[in-house]
Amino acid sequence: MVGPYVHNIDPVLGTVLGIHLWWYGLSYSLGFVNAHLFIRRRRAHLGLSMRAVYNLTLLLAGGVLLGGRFVEVVFYESSFYRQHLHLIPAFWLGGMATHGLLLGGLSGVWLFCRFERKSFLIVTDALMIPAAFILGVGRLGNFIDGQIVGSVTDVWWAVKFPDAEGFRHPVVLYDGMKNLLIIPVLMYARRRQLRPGALTGLFLSLYAFLRIFIDVFREYPTTLLGLATGQSLNILMSVVGLALLLSRAWGGDARSGSTTVQSAIAVREGSTPRGIRRRRFLFAFLLLFSLVMPSDSTQDVPARYEKRHPGLKYSAIYPRIDSSRAK
């Protein structure tokens, strides 16, 4: 039988001109590329020009990054950021919340649909599979960084994380596997030609409801509404997703969404749409920018990693705190 695993993976992918590139950040870049390719493959189904494909990709990726940061600042490290407002934009010092990734991504899609006059629920339905992929590979990035540890356990697959006492449940691997296993369920449901919004509701309810049981093994440092912060957000998201799923599953023509989309298949565009080159540059910038993000709470990163990788700024103002801090 395989024994417990001692985590000793270097979270830094490499260093270029003194800038650290992280495996966790790479998971975002890979997720954004996958989402872009997915949207390109389904652009005729969604009635999108290539220019619109890039607009959607940019708003989705930008929304994910801003949303993850927003929820981290407001719900998880608010007391710290009130004293260090200048560090709010310091993505390179970590600080992203998973629930915020979903909130920000959906907000970016909503903006796109407002600008392009598209159906929000039809577009979100199309993006739920790449969303599950992004969240799945993101959890692999969390694990490589050795961040977000579970409770102490003696199971044979337990992990000894670098900055936590004892062997712990690898909860990020549980969550990552859960996210990836949602993908075949969504693919099956998509073939059932459900009403617009049903696939979005199915994803939100499955993602959050299953995470409730996984997060039982986590050690949350903050609370919200009397529960661990993440659990409160899980319950809220479960209710929203289930309500959306039930409201779209009952009544009306289940194929109406498909008919609406089919009427928008024809897309007219010039051979060289204006602005494509600029949008490609912005997308490449977001991919490279994502690489500088570590997986940890902002106030933890310098104290935890600077000995191994000198150059992380602001380390003097950070207290060393328990490694169980997690999002």
Summary of the structure (lengths in Angstrom):
residues: 327
radius of gyration: 20.4
end to end distance: 31.9
largest distance: 62.0
contacts: 1100
relative contact order: 0.18
helix: 61%
strand: 6%
